[in-house]
Amino acid sequence: MVRRRLPVKQKNQNLTPVVIVIAVVVVVVGIFIYQGVRELSGNPILKSQDDVPRVTAAEAIAAVEQGAILLDTRLISLFETSHLKGSISVPLSEIEAIMPTLDKDAWYITYCT
């Protein structure tokens, strides 16, 4: 009579490294997609001050006539001395704190000179 051996259970392989690699790939692909969508929507990610769009004085005047809001980022003392008519004083040191209160659909033009 031939005896059959029972199958030997194999150890479960550790899938942690595979899961980590997949997660990293998903995150990296997500970052590229996010950056692409921001570029296509006209709201690019600004990496330095050189990436900030500049407008001429004539373009700023036309924008204000269409509803844009001027933000004077100089010190309050300089704003009180002189400023553009209709502008709002928001010193550069306070800009981060005020950002959440700004209307996301409005066009803000900042100036400091």
C-alpha positions as a Markdown table, in Angstrom:
| # | Residue | x | y | z |
|---|---|---|---|---|
| 1 | Met | 0.0 | 0.0 | 0.0 |
| 2 | Val | 1.3 | 3.4 | -1.0 |
| 3 | Arg | 1.2 | 6.1 | 1.6 |
| 4 | Arg | 0.5 | 9.6 | 0.5 |
| 5 | Arg | 2.1 | 12.5 | 2.2 |
| 6 | Leu | 0.0 | 15.4 | 3.2 |
| 7 | Pro | 1.0 | 18.7 | 1.5 |
| 8 | Val | 3.3 | 20.8 | 3.5 |
| 9 | Lys | 2.0 | 24.3 | 4.2 |
| 10 | Gln | 4.2 | 26.9 | 2.8 |
| 11 | Lys | 5.0 | 30.0 | 4.8 |
| 12 | Asn | 2.9 | 33.1 | 3.9 |
| 13 | Gln | 5.1 | 35.5 | 2.0 |
| 14 | Asn | 5.5 | 38.9 | 3.5 |
| 15 | Leu | 3.7 | 41.4 | 1.1 |
| 16 | Thr | 4.7 | 44.5 | 2.9 |
| 17 | Pro | 7.5 | 45.6 | 0.5 |
| 18 | Val | 5.1 | 45.1 | -2.5 |
| 19 | Val | 2.4 | 47.2 | -0.8 |
| 20 | Ile | 4.9 | 49.9 | 0.0 |
| 21 | Val | 6.2 | 50.1 | -3.6 |
| 22 | Ile | 2.6 | 50.2 | -5.0 |
| 23 | Ala | 1.7 | 53.0 | -2.5 |
| 24 | Val | 4.8 | 55.1 | -3.5 |
| 25 | Val | 4.0 | 54.7 | -7.2 |
| 26 | Val | 0.4 | 55.8 | -6.6 |
| 27 | Val | 1.5 | 58.8 | -4.6 |
| 28 | Val | 4.1 | 59.9 | -7.3 |
| 29 | Val | 1.6 | 59.4 | -10.1 |
| 30 | Gly | -1.0 | 61.4 | -8.1 |
| 31 | Ile | 1.4 | 64.3 | -7.7 |
| 32 | Phe | 2.1 | 64.4 | -11.4 |
| 33 | Ile | -1.6 | 64.4 | -12.2 |
| 34 | Tyr | -2.3 | 67.1 | -9.6 |
| 35 | Gln | 0.4 | 69.3 | -11.1 |
| 36 | Gly | -0.9 | 68.7 | -14.6 |
| 37 | Val | -4.5 | 69.6 | -13.6 |
| 38 | Arg | -3.3 | 72.8 | -11.9 |
| 39 | Glu | -1.5 | 73.8 | -15.0 |
| 40 | Leu | -4.4 | 73.1 | -17.3 |
| 41 | Ser | -6.9 | 74.9 | -15.0 |
| 42 | Gly | -4.9 | 78.1 | -15.2 |
| 43 | Asn | -3.9 | 77.9 | -11.5 |
| 44 | Pro | -0.3 | 76.6 | -11.6 |
| 45 | Ile | 1.8 | 75.8 | -8.6 |
| 46 | Leu | 4.1 | 78.7 | -8.0 |
| 47 | Lys | 7.6 | 77.5 | -6.9 |
| 48 | Ser | 9.3 | 80.9 | -6.7 |
| 49 | Gln | 8.5 | 84.6 | -7.1 |
| 50 | Asp | 9.6 | 84.4 | -10.7 |
| 51 | Asp | 6.6 | 82.1 | -11.4 |
| 52 | Val | 4.1 | 84.8 | -10.3 |
| 53 | Pro | 2.4 | 86.4 | -13.3 |
| 54 | Arg | 3.2 | 90.1 | -13.7 |
| 55 | Val | 0.8 | 92.7 | -15.0 |
| 56 | Thr | 1.5 | 96.1 | -16.4 |
| 57 | Ala | -0.1 | 99.3 | -14.9 |
| 58 | Ala | -2.5 | 99.4 | -17.8 |
| 59 | Glu | -3.5 | 95.8 | -17.3 |
| 60 | Ala | -4.0 | 96.4 | -13.6 |
| 61 | Ile | -6.2 | 99.4 | -14.2 |
| 62 | Ala | -8.3 | 97.4 | -16.7 |
| 63 | Ala | -8.5 | 94.5 | -14.2 |
| 64 | Val | -9.6 | 96.9 | -11.4 |
| 65 | Glu | -12.3 | 98.3 | -13.7 |
| 66 | Gln | -13.5 | 94.7 | -14.1 |
| 67 | Gly | -13.6 | 94.0 | -10.4 |
| 68 | Ala | -10.0 | 93.0 | -9.4 |
| 69 | Ile | -9.0 | 94.0 | -5.9 |
| 70 | Leu | -5.7 | 95.8 | -5.2 |
| 71 | Leu | -3.7 | 94.6 | -2.1 |
| 72 | Asp | -0.9 | 96.9 | -0.9 |
| 73 | Thr | 1.7 | 94.7 | 0.7 |
| 74 | Arg | 3.9 | 97.5 | 2.1 |
| 75 | Leu | 4.1 | 98.5 | 5.8 |
| 76 | Ile | 1.0 | 100.2 | 7.2 |
| 77 | Ser | 3.0 | 103.4 | 7.7 |
| 78 | Leu | 3.8 | 103.5 | 4.0 |
| 79 | Phe | 0.2 | 102.7 | 3.1 |
| 80 | Glu | -1.0 | 105.6 | 5.2 |
| 81 | Thr | 1.4 | 108.0 | 3.6 |
| 82 | Ser | 0.1 | 107.2 | 0.1 |
| 83 | His | -1.6 | 104.3 | -1.7 |
| 84 | Leu | -3.6 | 103.6 | -4.8 |
| 85 | Lys | -7.3 | 104.6 | -4.6 |
| 86 | Gly | -9.4 | 101.6 | -3.5 |
| 87 | Ser | -6.5 | 99.4 | -2.4 |
| 88 | Ile | -6.5 | 97.5 | 0.8 |
| 89 | Ser | -3.5 | 97.4 | 3.2 |
| 90 | Val | -2.3 | 93.8 | 3.8 |
| 91 | Pro | 1.4 | 93.9 | 4.9 |
| 92 | Leu | 3.4 | 91.1 | 3.6 |
| 93 | Ser | 4.0 | 89.7 | 7.1 |
| 94 | Glu | 0.2 | 89.3 | 7.4 |
| 95 | Ile | -0.6 | 87.9 | 4.0 |
| 96 | Glu | -0.5 | 84.2 | 5.1 |
| 97 | Ala | -2.9 | 84.9 | 8.0 |
| 98 | Ile | -5.5 | 86.7 | 5.8 |
| 99 | Met | -5.4 | 84.2 | 2.9 |
| 100 | Pro | -8.2 | 81.9 | 4.2 |
| 101 | Thr | -10.5 | 85.0 | 4.4 |
| 102 | Leu | -10.0 | 86.0 | 0.8 |
| 103 | Asp | -12.7 | 85.2 | -1.8 |
| 104 | Lys | -11.3 | 82.4 | -3.9 |
| 105 | Asp | -13.2 | 83.6 | -7.0 |
| 106 | Ala | -11.8 | 87.2 | -6.9 |
| 107 | Trp | -8.8 | 88.4 | -8.7 |
| 108 | Tyr | -6.3 | 90.0 | -6.3 |
| 109 | Ile | -3.4 | 92.1 | -7.6 |
| 110 | Thr | -0.7 | 92.8 | -5.0 |
| 111 | Tyr | 1.8 | 95.6 | -5.2 |
| 112 | Cys | 4.5 | 97.0 | -3.0 |
| 113 | Thr | 5.9 | 100.1 | -4.7 |
